[in-house]
Amino acid sequence: MNLIYYAKGFGYNALPDFFFRRKYFRIKQYEEQCDQKELTDRLNYYFRVEKDFEVPEPAVAIKDFKRTRGTVYYLDMKEFLHYFSSHVQFAYYFGDETHINPYPTLFKARQIGDHNKNSILFKLNKRRHFKWVKDTRSFEQKINKIVWRGGAYHQLRRGFVENFWDHPLCNVGQTNKPTEAMPWQKGYLSISEQLAYKFIFCLEGNDVATNLKWVMSSNSLCFMPKPRFETWFMEGTLRPDIHYVEINNDRDQVEDKVSFYSKNTTAALKIISNAHKHVDRFKNEKLEDLLCLKVLEKYAELSGQSDILKYKSF
């Protein structure tokens, strides 16, 4: 699958200039028609730097932008660099780390809080993270248990796996590679197989919980600790008992909440409906493209760069 994605991505970026010129004008035309509040709110959320700043020394000019690490990251950013002049520079970080640089930097993920202004969110690694599902099972038709599968390499995930792998209301296990001789090392479960369950753990790893997006687009109920990291999906705006069920590593608490939402279907369906509404904000491809363009535009403008756009007439 990666080879197909790479082939499509490199093929897209090799298209002639007139293709990107035409698409740019379509994006700008949509800017006049879109929900202006949604555009402004999301742009301000992703880009919290408010004052002008100098182009950081580590910034890279578009003419020098090359694939170094993270091919998927490279392709996701390259897609929107076609609209800018070749001298325009951006500072960016490709990877799962969430450190905060002393200068404005484009990141896939950042820490949630008021201290993260220099970490500007951009839609990176979207093939892996922005995955939706068409769930054909209703909540009522699903198995009355909670499920999770994944790599448990960090303490948060390992703690949950060790605590819940043998719980009668859970089907929880790690799929670490290489495999570990632990009773909680279990077999792989596909997304389709996990969707057979009413409740799904969403646990952060290197940064955000990768499965959170598809779980919130499903008819299963998301159980997770309060998120510490956020991406383009705006995890920092999610509210417990509104978009998800907040839990900790306490067996009794999880058992109580599984029991409660199993018996109170109306409450569960309300949270699932709110989760779907949040997901819907990210399904408008025109708005998604516009926001990616606007984040880069704002970076170039606030950093004092001139003649930033490649296509000037509209």
C-alpha positions, 0 to 999 in steps of 0.5 A: 500500500505504501508503494501505491501511495508513494507512486500517486504522490510523486506522480501528483507532484510531477504534474505540469504547472497549469494543473496547480495554477488551476487548482490554486484558483479553485481553492481561492475561489472556495475561500470566498464561499466557505464558512468564514467562522469555521475557517478563522477558528481553525486557522487560529487554532492551528497557528497561534503565533500572533506577532511578526517573526524573523525567518528562523535559521533552520528554515528551508527554501522551497527550491531546496526542499528535498526528501530527507526523512519521512516520505509521507511527510514530504509528500503531504507538505510538497503538495501545497508548496507548488503555490508559493514562490521558490524562495519562500522558506518554512521551518518544519519538523517531520516525525512524531516528537512533540518538542517545542522549538524556540522559533515557529515550526510546522509540526504534525503534533504538539503538546496541548496547552497554552505554551505551544504557540511555536508549534504550528499544526500542519496536516502531515502523515494524513494517510495514516492518521486521517482514516475514516470508516463506514461502520455497518453495525449499530451500537446496539448490535456490537459486542458488550466489551472493550477492545484494543490492539497495538504496539505497547512501547510506551508506559501509558499503553503498556500500563493499560495492557498489563492491567486489562489484558485478562479483564472479562470485559476486555479484549486487550493485547499488544502486538509488539514486534518482535513479539514478547513472551508475555501473556498480553502479547496477542494476535492482530485484529483488523479494524473491521474486527475491532468494530464488532465491539461497543467500546474501543480504547484510544491510547496515545503512543509517541504522540496522539492515538492513531486509531482515534479518528476512525474510532470517532467516525464509527458507531463504537464508543471511544474510551480514552484518558484525557489527551496530552497531544493534538494534531490537525484533528484538534484533539485539544477541543474534545470534551469528556462525556461529550465526544468520548468517555474519559478513563484512567488505568483503574479497572473498577472505573472502566468496568463501571463505565462499560456497565453504565454505557451498556445499559444507557444506550441513549447516553452512548449514542449521544456521545457517538453522535457528537464524535461524528459531528467533530469528524464531519469538520474534517471531511470537506476536502475543499476546506482542508486544502484551503486551510493547508494553504492558509497556514503556509500563507500566514507563516510566510506573511508573519515571517516578513517574506515578500512576493510569496505566492507563485500565482498572483492574479485571481 
